[in-house]
């Protein structure tokens, strides 16, 4: 084999490797997962279950830890904390329930709004959005604050993701009762 050919072989192999399509690992493997909200000391409340298959998911909320509340003329399922209530806000518009393009669909299914225990009604300005990222074999979400009034008006037709990054504000974890959301394998 010529010297030129020997020197070119590693370069050609590197070019061939770059030309191969890369397949990203799925966000979550097929199977069952528990969904947990976690306080600052690591205590967890199981709020739901997730079944994943080929990237599609089915979410089932766990009614047991929630209480039924009628706030601002609407029913809510709420978790009662020491000073605040965490109320689940079901996303009111179409959602693909697909994790293949990332965690956004699941983030939309896990929207909350907080209210002080002594407050009357609910203020959608106090919206909570957990930005999820892969964490080992599960997902971990840090709480962000957002004004959920933006969801009062349906999004433009075909826009399945109306919440923009600029609508979210990183929350101080010490200022919230449940600053972390975890999706863990069952």
C-alpha positions as CSV (number, residue, x, y, z in Angstrom):
1,X,0.0,0.0,0.0
2,X,1.4,3.4,-0.9
3,X,2.3,6.0,1.8
4,X,-0.3,8.4,0.4
5,X,-3.0,5.7,0.6
6,X,-2.0,4.8,4.2
7,X,-2.2,8.5,5.2
8,X,-5.5,9.0,3.4
9,X,-7.3,5.9,5.0
10,X,-7.9,7.5,8.5
11,X,-9.1,10.7,6.8
12,X,-11.5,8.8,4.6
13,X,-12.8,6.8,7.6
14,X,-13.4,10.0,9.5
15,X,-15.3,11.5,6.5
16,X,-17.4,8.3,6.2
17,X,-18.2,8.4,9.9
18,X,-19.4,12.0,9.6
19,X,-21.6,11.1,6.6
20,X,-23.5,8.5,8.6
21,X,-26.7,9.8,10.1
22,X,-26.7,10.0,13.9
23,X,-29.8,8.7,15.7
24,X,-30.4,10.5,19.0
25,X,-31.3,8.3,21.9
26,X,-34.9,8.5,22.8
27,X,-35.8,11.0,25.6
28,X,-37.3,8.2,27.6
29,X,-37.1,4.4,27.0
30,X,-40.4,2.5,26.5
31,X,-42.0,1.6,29.8
32,X,-43.6,3.0,32.9
33,X,-42.6,6.1,34.9
34,X,-43.7,7.8,38.0
35,X,-44.1,11.6,38.1
36,X,-43.1,13.3,41.3
37,X,-43.0,16.8,42.7
38,X,-40.2,17.4,45.2
39,X,-39.7,20.0,47.9
40,X,-36.4,21.6,48.9
41,X,-35.6,18.9,51.4
42,X,-36.1,16.0,48.8
43,X,-39.5,14.9,50.1
44,X,-41.6,13.7,47.1
45,X,-45.3,13.6,46.2
46,X,-46.3,11.2,43.4
47,X,-48.7,13.1,41.2
48,X,-48.9,10.8,38.2
49,X,-47.8,8.0,36.0
50,X,-46.5,8.0,32.4
51,X,-46.5,5.1,29.9
52,X,-44.1,5.6,27.1
53,X,-44.0,3.6,23.8
54,X,-42.0,4.6,20.7
55,X,-41.8,8.2,22.0
56,X,-45.6,8.6,22.4
57,X,-46.8,8.8,26.0
58,X,-50.0,8.5,28.0
59,X,-50.2,10.5,31.2
60,X,-52.4,9.5,34.2
61,X,-52.7,12.0,37.0
62,X,-52.8,10.5,40.5
63,X,-55.9,12.0,42.2
64,X,-55.0,10.8,45.7
65,X,-52.7,13.7,46.9
66,X,-54.9,16.4,45.3
67,X,-58.0,18.1,46.8
68,X,-60.8,19.4,44.7
69,X,-61.0,23.2,44.8
70,X,-63.4,25.6,43.1
71,X,-61.3,28.8,42.5
72,X,-62.2,31.8,40.3
73,X,-65.3,30.0,39.0
74,X,-63.3,27.0,37.8
75,X,-62.5,23.5,39.3
76,X,-58.9,22.7,40.1
77,X,-57.1,19.8,41.6
78,X,-54.7,21.2,44.2
79,X,-51.9,20.0,46.5
80,X,-51.9,21.7,49.8
81,X,-48.6,22.8,51.2
82,X,-47.6,24.6,54.4
83,X,-48.1,28.1,52.9
84,X,-49.1,27.6,49.3
85,X,-51.3,25.5,47.2
86,X,-50.1,24.0,43.9
87,X,-53.0,23.6,41.4
88,X,-52.7,21.6,38.3
89,X,-53.8,23.5,35.1
90,X,-54.7,21.0,32.3
91,X,-53.4,22.4,29.0
92,X,-56.6,23.4,27.2
93,X,-55.4,23.1,23.6
94,X,-54.3,20.2,21.3
95,X,-51.1,18.4,22.4
96,X,-49.4,15.6,20.4
97,X,-48.2,13.7,23.6
98,X,-44.9,12.9,21.8
99,X,-41.5,12.9,23.4
100,X,-39.6,12.3,20.1
101,X,-39.0,16.0,19.5
102,X,-38.2,16.8,23.2
103,X,-40.0,17.2,26.4
104,X,-42.3,20.2,25.5
105,X,-45.5,18.2,25.2
106,X,-45.1,16.7,28.6
107,X,-44.1,20.1,30.1
108,X,-47.4,21.5,28.8
109,X,-49.3,18.6,30.4
110,X,-47.7,19.4,33.8
111,X,-48.5,23.1,34.2
112,X,-49.4,24.4,37.7
113,X,-50.4,27.7,39.3
114,X,-49.7,28.5,42.9
115,X,-51.8,30.5,45.4
116,X,-51.3,31.5,48.9
117,X,-53.3,29.4,51.4
118,X,-55.3,32.4,52.6
119,X,-55.8,33.9,49.1
120,X,-59.3,34.0,47.6
121,X,-59.4,32.7,44.0
122,X,-56.5,32.0,41.8
123,X,-54.2,34.4,39.9
124,X,-53.0,32.9,36.6
125,X,-50.1,35.3,36.8
126,X,-48.6,32.8,39.3
127,X,-48.1,30.1,36.6
128,X,-45.5,27.4,37.1
129,X,-43.7,25.6,34.3
130,X,-41.2,22.8,34.8
131,X,-38.5,22.8,32.1
132,X,-37.6,19.2,31.8
133,X,-34.2,17.7,30.8
134,X,-32.8,14.2,30.6
135,X,-31.4,13.0,33.9
136,X,-30.0,9.5,33.8
137,X,-32.9,7.2,32.8
138,X,-35.5,9.8,33.7
139,X,-36.2,13.6,33.5
140,X,-35.8,16.4,36.0
141,X,-37.5,19.7,35.8
142,X,-36.6,23.0,37.4
143,X,-39.6,25.3,38.2
144,X,-40.0,28.4,36.1
145,X,-42.5,31.2,36.6
146,X,-44.9,32.4,33.9
147,X,-48.0,34.4,33.4
148,X,-50.6,31.8,32.3
149,X,-53.0,34.5,31.2
150,X,-51.4,34.0,27.8
151,X,-53.3,30.7,27.6
152,X,-56.7,32.3,27.9
153,X,-56.7,32.9,24.1
154,X,-56.3,29.9,21.8
155,X,-53.0,29.8,19.9
156,X,-52.8,30.5,16.2
157,X,-54.0,27.6,14.2
158,X,-51.3,25.0,13.9
159,X,-49.2,26.5,16.7
160,X,-49.0,23.6,19.2
161,X,-46.4,25.3,21.4
162,X,-47.4,28.9,22.1
163,X,-45.2,29.3,25.2
164,X,-42.0,30.9,24.1
165,X,-38.7,30.8,26.1
166,X,-39.1,34.5,26.8
167,X,-42.4,33.8,28.6
168,X,-40.5,31.7,31.2
169,X,-38.5,33.0,34.1
170,X,-36.1,30.9,36.2
171,X,-37.6,30.7,39.7
172,X,-35.7,31.0,42.9
173,X,-36.1,27.4,44.2
174,X,-36.1,28.6,47.8
175,X,-39.2,30.7,47.1
176,X,-41.4,27.8,46.1
177,X,-42.7,24.8,48.0
178,X,-42.1,22.3,45.1
179,X,-39.2,23.5,43.0
180,X,-38.4,20.2,41.3
181,X,-40.4,17.8,39.1
182,X,-39.0,14.3,38.5
183,X,-40.0,11.6,36.0
184,X,-38.5,8.3,37.2
185,X,-38.7,4.8,36.0
186,X,-41.2,2.6,38.0
